[in-house]
Structure formats: C-alpha cells, structure tokens
Amino acid sequence: MYLIHGFISGIIATILFDVFQISLSYAYNINKTRWDLVGRYFIGLKKWKYKIEDIENEKEINYELIFGYISHYIIGTIYGMIYVSLNIIFFNEPSWILALIIGFFSVMGSWCIMMPYAFNIGFFGSKKEEQKQLIVQNLIAHFIFGVGLFFGYEIII
C-alpha cells in the first residue's frame, strides 16, 4: 500500500514540476527541459554510451520524447517511494523538511549527472554563460518537486 502512496506522491510532484516549467516557458520565454534529449540520452545508455559530446546534434531516435517523459516520471515516482518510505520509518505524518531535502537531492542528479554527461555543459552547468540562471531555475523547479512530494502524500493519507 505504501508503494502506491509513494507512486502517487511522485506522480503529483512530477506533474507540479512540469507545470512550473511550462509556466516559466510561457510567462518568461525561459527554455524548459528538453525531454526528447533526455530520452535520447537514456536510450543511448543501452549502447553503453554514458557521455555525449553534442546531444542536440546526435541522430534523432524514434520515440525519444515519449521515452524521455517516461523516464522523467519513473524517476519522480522512485523519489516519491523514497519519500514515503522515509516518512513511514522516521515520522508519523508527512514531513516538509524531508520533502525539501529529497527535492534538493533530486536537483543534484540534474547538476551532477545530466548536465555533465547527457548535455555536456559541465557540472552545475559550468560551461554555460547563463549558469546562474540555470542553477536557480533548476533549484526552484526541484523545490516545487519537493513541495509536490509533500502534498501528494498529504492528499492520499
């Protein structure tokens, strides 16, 4: 039962994450995550290709956008299951602090895995001129993800 709670919490958090990115895109013309490139990267992992030099100019792969979104939501549900499990072990009710900590750990995956290896823009986006904007945007989006974990779990219990 708790795995279902974690799954739902992760889905709700990931939806909030996506809604935030879409709203930034429409309101301020800020680029949102390109899930097609994320899908291209994860599909490339099947070929043992961990670091991609120029993912935008790599050959397009069938269904990469769908695969990118699926992997995005799978990762979100894994974080949701971790959040709910830790809440069950350490707390009697959903914890704000734990949700924000997990949101912070989720952004570390973006900064330390996806940016340097998938997008080849360095750790913490260090190769980009707009590094500060990228870091702040990621941090806020993953903060919202953490808030979504909390509300997702709060709603279902």
C-alpha positions in Angstrom: 0.0 0.0 0.0 2.8 2.4 0.9 4.4 1.8 -2.5 1.2 3.0 -4.1 1.3 6.1 -1.9 4.9 6.8 -3.0 4.0 6.2 -6.6 1.1 8.7 -6.4 3.2 11.2 -4.4 5.9 11.0 -7.1 3.5 11.5 -10.0 1.9 14.5 -8.3 5.3 16.0 -7.6 6.5 15.4 -11.2 3.3 17.0 -12.6 3.8 20.1 -10.5 7.4 20.2 -11.7 6.3 20.1 -15.3 3.5 22.7 -14.8 6.1 25.0 -13.3 8.5 24.6 -16.2 5.7 25.1 -18.7 4.5 28.2 -16.9 8.1 29.7 -17.0 8.3 28.9 -20.7 5.0 30.8 -21.4 5.4 33.6 -18.9 9.1 34.5 -19.4 10.1 32.6 -22.5 12.6 30.5 -20.4 13.6 27.2 -22.0 12.2 24.2 -20.3 13.9 20.8 -20.1 14.0 19.1 -23.5 12.7 15.7 -22.6 13.4 14.5 -26.1 17.1 14.9 -25.4 16.7 13.2 -22.0 15.1 10.3 -23.8 17.9 10.2 -26.4 20.4 10.1 -23.6 18.7 7.2 -21.7 18.2 5.3 -24.9 21.9 5.8 -25.6 22.6 4.1 -22.3 21.5 0.8 -23.8 24.6 1.1 -26.1 26.9 1.9 -23.1 27.2 5.5 -24.1 27.4 7.4 -20.8 28.8 10.7 -22.0 27.6 12.5 -25.1 29.6 15.3 -26.6 26.8 17.1 -28.5 23.4 15.6 -27.8 21.5 18.2 -29.8 23.3 17.1 -33.0 23.1 13.4 -32.3 20.9 11.4 -34.7 17.3 11.6 -33.7 15.9 8.3 -32.3 12.3 7.1 -32.7 10.1 7.8 -29.6 12.8 9.7 -27.8 10.3 12.3 -26.4 8.0 9.6 -25.1 10.9 7.8 -23.6 12.2 11.0 -22.0 8.9 11.7 -20.3 8.5 8.1 -19.2 12.0 8.1 -17.6 11.2 11.5 -16.1 8.1 10.1 -14.4 9.8 6.9 -13.4 12.5 8.8 -11.6 9.8 11.0 -10.0 8.0 8.0 -8.7 11.2 6.5 -7.3 11.8 9.7 -5.3 8.1 9.5 -4.2 8.6 6.0 -2.9 11.8 7.0 -1.1 10.0 10.0 0.5 7.0 7.9 1.6 9.3 5.1 2.9 11.4 7.5 5.0 8.3 9.2 6.3 7.0 5.8 7.5 10.3 5.0 9.1 11.0 8.3 10.8 7.8 10.3 11.1 4.2 9.8 11.9 3.0 12.3 9.3 4.3 13.8 6.0 7.4 15.9 6.7 8.0 19.2 5.0 11.7 19.1 5.8 12.2 15.6 4.4 10.3 16.6 1.2 12.6 19.6 0.7 15.7 17.5 1.4 14.6 15.0 -1.2 13.9 17.8 -3.6 17.4 19.1 -3.1 18.9 15.6 -3.7 16.9 15.3 -6.9 18.4 18.5 -8.2 21.8 17.1 -7.5 21.1 14.4 -10.1 20.4 17.1 -12.7 23.5 19.1 -11.8 26.0 16.2 -11.4 24.7 13.6 -13.8 22.5 15.0 -16.5 24.3 18.3 -17.1 27.9 17.0 -17.4 27.2 13.6 -19.0 24.0 14.0 -21.1 24.1 17.6 -22.1 27.9 18.1 -21.8 27.5 21.5 -20.2 29.7 20.7 -17.2 28.9 20.0 -13.5 26.4 22.6 -12.3 26.2 23.9 -15.9 29.7 25.4 -15.6 30.2 25.6 -19.4 27.1 27.8 -19.9 27.1 31.6 -19.8 23.8 31.6 -18.1 24.9 29.2 -15.4 23.5 31.1 -12.5 20.0 31.3 -14.2 20.2 27.6 -14.9 21.1 26.7 -11.4 18.4 28.9 -9.8 15.8 27.7 -12.3 16.7 24.0 -11.5 16.7 24.7 -7.8 13.3 26.3 -7.8 11.8 23.5 -10.0 13.1 20.8 -7.7 12.0 22.8 -4.7 8.5 22.6 -6.2 9.0 18.9 -6.8 9.7 18.5 -3.1 6.6 20.5 -2.2 4.7 18.2 -4.6 6.0 15.2 -2.8 4.6 16.6 0.5 1.2 17.5 -0.9 1.0 14.3 -2.9 1.5 12.2 0.3 -0.7 14.5 2.4 -3.6 14.2 0.0 -3.6 10.4 -0.1 -3.2 9.6 3.6 
